[in-house]
Amino acid sequence: MSDDDAATRAPGEGGRFMRWAYRHLAGPADVQGAVQGGSTMARELWKRDLAERKRYSQEQRERKRATRGTGRPS
């Protein structure tokens, strides 16, 4: 390694062995249930919120179609 490479690394980054160990031994982070939340209640609330958002978007699309169908300006 050159002196330039050592100057660009952060002081706590570690050396070649630590980089290898982090990449190969640490593995991917555990993200089980990250989107829905940790509890069953949080998951159900997330699903309900998603359903409401979809319903609202569908209503907005139907209103736009109805407005265009009557010939009225938006």
DAVENVEN-V306581 format. One record per pair of residues at least 12 apart in sequence whose C-alpha atoms are under 7 Angstrom apart, sorted by sequence separation. I is the first residue (numbers start at 1). J is the second residue. D is the distance in Angstrom with one decimal. If there is no record, write none. Layout:
BEGIN
I&J&D  I&J&D
END
This chain:
BEGIN
none
END
